[in-house]
Amino acid sequence: MNISFVTTSKSLVVLIGLYCGSLSALGGEFVNAKSLIESCKQVTDKNVPKLCGAYIQGYLEASQHIIKETQLPSEFMMRALKTRAPHKDVAVETVSKAKYCVPEKGFVFEFVGKVSQVDYNPDTQTLASTVVESVLIDHYSCKSDK
């Protein structure tokens, strides 16, 4: 057996072990509602706890159902876009999938405040995503019927 092959194999095993170890260090678990809400309750003007800020920012950035209020076209424009725009147009798809319309500025701090006020049953294993979704539904649903 070639020595370089053995060295490469050992390096690969070490890398795989480090990768798996880092996954277990992250916990590999979903964030629950209790952790998110408690973290968001600790927000101040100058400090946003990592769990609260990172989770909410990541959720909002990843969602395909959120647009800024200023991006929501009129009902007439939506009909025109649906019937005349190319079917693979990304902008049209984004607007047509939008369920939630958020303000242009100051939204994240406002959103964090609403998350910190959510009333939930601590005996259940509610996921943090359920809390975020409920805040979006209760406070940021797009008014226009697309």
N, C-alpha and C positions, 0 to 999 in steps of 0.2 A: 504494500500500500504506500502511496506517495505521501511524504511528510506534509507537503503543502495542502493536500486534500484533508488530512487529519486536522491540521491547524484551522483550515476554513470551516470544517464541520464543527469543531469546538466553538469557534467564534459564532457560528450560526446558532448553536444551542444556547450559548450565553445570551445572545440578542433576543432569542425567543423567550428565554426565562425572564429577562429584564422587562420585556413587553408585557408578559403575563402578570408579572409582579406589579407593574404600574397599573394594570387594570384592576387588580384586587385592591391596590392602595386607594384607588378612586372610589371603591365601594361597589361599583357595578350595580348600584341600585337606583331606582327612580327616586326623585325628590318627592317627599310627601307634603301635604297641605300644611301640616303643623309647622314643619321646618321653614317653609317659605313664608308663611304668615308671621311667625315669630321673628324671622330675619328682617322682614319688611317693617315691622313695628319699631325696629332699632334705627331706622333712617333718620338722619338729621339734615340740616341745610348743607352741611359740609361733608357728611359721610353717608355712603350707601354701602351696607354690608355686602360682601362679595356674593353670597348665595342669592340674595334678593335681586341685586342689580344684574348679575350675570345671567341668572335664570330668566328673568323677565325680558331683558334685552335680547337674549338668544331666541326666546319664544317668538317675540314680536318680529325680529328680523327673518326668522325662518318661515313664518306663516305666509301662505299665499292668499289669505283671505282678508288682509288688512291693507287699506290705502289711506292716504291723507284726504281729509274732507275736501280740500281744494282740487283733488283729482277726480272727484265724482262728477261725471257729466250729467246733463239734464236727461229726462226720460226720452225726449225727442232724439238727442244725440246718441243715447244708448241704442235705440232702435236703428238709427242710421249706421252706427258702427257694426251692429250685429248683421245687418243685411248687406252692407256694401264693403266692409273691410275684409281683407284676406283672412281666411279661417285660421291661419297659423300666426297671425300677428300677435306678438307677445303683449303689447300694450293693451290691446282689446281683450285678450284673455285675462290679464291681471284685473282690469276694471270689471269684467263680467263675473269673475269669481269672488269679488270683494263682498264680504258680509259685514265688515266692520270699518267704519270711517273714523279716523283719529285726528285730533287737532294738529295743526302745523307745528306749534311750539309749546314747550313746557309739558308735553304729554307724559313722558316717562315718570317724572316726580308725581304728577297727578295720579297716574295709574298705580304706582307703588302705594300711594295713600289709600286708594280704593281696595287694593289687595290686603293691606294691613287691617282693614275694617271688616273683612269678610267673616261672617259667623258660620262656623262649621262644627260638626260633631267630632270631637277629638277621639272618640271611641272607634271611629271608622278609619279605614286605611285609604283615605281620599288622596289622590295624586295631586301634585301642585298644578299640573296642566288643567285639571278640572276647575280649580280656583281661578286660574287666569282666564279660561274660557268663560266662566260664569261672569266675571267682571266685564269682559268684552261684550257679552250678550246683554247684560243689564245696563251698560252705560255707553256703548259705542256702536250699536247696530246702525247700519246705514239707513237713513230715513227713506230714501228714494226706493221705490219698487222697481227693481231692474227687470 
